[in-house]
């Protein structure tokens, strides 16, 4: 038995396909998100979690622009995982060069659409992940993946690092990041 037995987690490796996300000196966000997403899914499964991924390869959701693709990603989540098919949604990203903002994000309360309990649980999950990542801040932001996905499960977006970091393709860093995020999720559920 694992510490996450029966907990259903939807991992969302951000961007993909024709939508690379942020780039810098050959670093491509969609590749990092997917690599860490697979490692996170494996780590959570080893702890007994039931894992779902919004994408498992370098694909997008058919949007002609990044914004349209994000909206189609939200539709995909709502069509395939609502109302009871996940206990937490974790969207993985890498922030723009030199931007900072590393840590976990929950929905900005001013965005509307979420109950106080949903906001509280999402903030609690974000706090656990940020702490497990090394004490990074927890942020709130009005993001479509947090605002427009249906259901009351906690939802967070994790900015794992900035795209200008020279070690984000390193296997050790990716394994370590996946383990830290998994520890934060584990701490939240236990």
N, C-alpha and C positions, 0 to 999 in steps of 0.2 A: 504494500500500500504506500502510495506517495502522499505528499503533503497537499497536493492539489487534486486528489481523487474526485472525479466527476465534475470538476470545474471546467466550464466551456469558455474558451478564450478565442476571440477572433483577432488574428494578427493581420494587420494591413500594411504591407511594405509599400510605402508611398510612391507615386509616379509610376513609370513603366512604359514600355513600347515607344511610341513617338513622343512621349513627354518625359524628358530626362530629369526634370527637376533642376536643381542648381548644379552648375559645373564650374570647375576651376583647374587649370593646368593638367587636364586629362582625367581628373577625378569627376565621376558622374554619380549624382545622388541616387538615381534609380538602382544602380548596381549595388551600392552599399546597403540600401534599404532591403533589397531582396536577399543579399547574402546574410545579413544579420537576422532577417525575418526567418529564414530557414533554420538558422542556429537557435533562435529563440523558440521556435516551434518544437524543435527536437528537445531542448532543455525543459520546456514546460511539459511535454509529453513524458519525459523521463521521471517527472514528479507526479504523474498520474493525471495531468490535464487532458481534456479533449480539445484538440486544436483544429481550427479552421483558418484558412488564409484567403484573403481577397484575390491574391495572385500568387502563383508558384513559379512563374517564368517571366520573361521580359515581355509582358503584354500590357496593353492599356485597355480602356473600356469603350473605345470607339469615338471619343470626342475629337473634334478638329482643333480645338484649343485646349490649353491646360485647364482653364476654368470649366469648360464644358465636360472634359474628361472627369474632373473631380465630382461634378454633379451626377454623371453617369455611374461613378464609383458608389456614391451615396445611394442611388437608385438600386444598384446591384446588392448592396448590403440590406436595404429595406426589403427588396423582393425575395432574398434568399435566406435571411437570418432573423426576420421579425416574425412573431413577437417574442419567442422564448428560446432562441437558438444560441445565445451566448450570454455569459455572465460578466464579461468585460470585453471591451474593444480597445486595442492598443495599436495606434498608427505610428509607424516608424519613419523618421525623416532625418536629414542632415541639413543644418542651417547654412545660409549663404556665407561666403568668405568673410572672415574678420567680423562677423556679426555678433558673436556671443550668443546669448539666449539658449545655452545648453541646459536641458532639463525637461521636465514633463509639463504639459499644458492641459488644463481642463477648460471647459466652456466658460466664457465671460458671463457673469450673471445678467449683465445688461443686454445680452443677445436675445433673451426671451426663449420661451418654448420648453424650458426644463423646470421641473419642480425643485423646491428647496432641497429635498432629499436626494434627487439626482445630482444636483450641483455639489452637495456635500460629499456624496460617495465618490464622484469623479475627482473632486479635489483631494480626497483622502487617498485614492489610488495614485494620483499624480504625486502627492507628497511622499508616499512610500517608494515610488520608483525614483524620484529625484534624490531621496536620501540614499538609496541603494547604489545610485550612480556615483556617489561620492559627495553628497551634500549640496548638490546644485539647487538652485531656486525652483520653485513651482510658480508657474505663470497661468494667467487666464487670457483667453483670446477667443474671438468670434470666428470660428473655423467651420466650414461646411461639414466635415466628417464628424465633428462634435455636435454641431447644432441641428443638422438635418437628418441624421440617422435616428430611426424610431426606437422606442423601447426605453426602459428605465435603467438598464445596466450602466455601470460607470464606463465612461469613454475618455481616453486620453490620447494626446499626440506627444510623442517623444522626439525631441531634437537631440540626437545622440552626440553630435560633434559638429564642427564647422567644416565645410567642404575643402578649405585650404589646408587642413591637417594632412601631413605627409604619411601618416600611419594608418589611415582608415581602411586601406586594402590589406593590412596585415592580419593574418589569420588569428594571431594571438589577441589582438585588439578586438576583433569581431567576436571571438569566443567569449572574451572577458565582458564585453558590452552586453551580449545576449544573457550571460549569467547574471550580471547586475540587474538588468531589467526583470529577469525571471525572479530574482530575489525580492525585488520590490513588489511584484505581483503576489508572490508567495506570502510576504509579510502582510499584505492587505487582506488576503483571504484567511490568514491564520492569526 
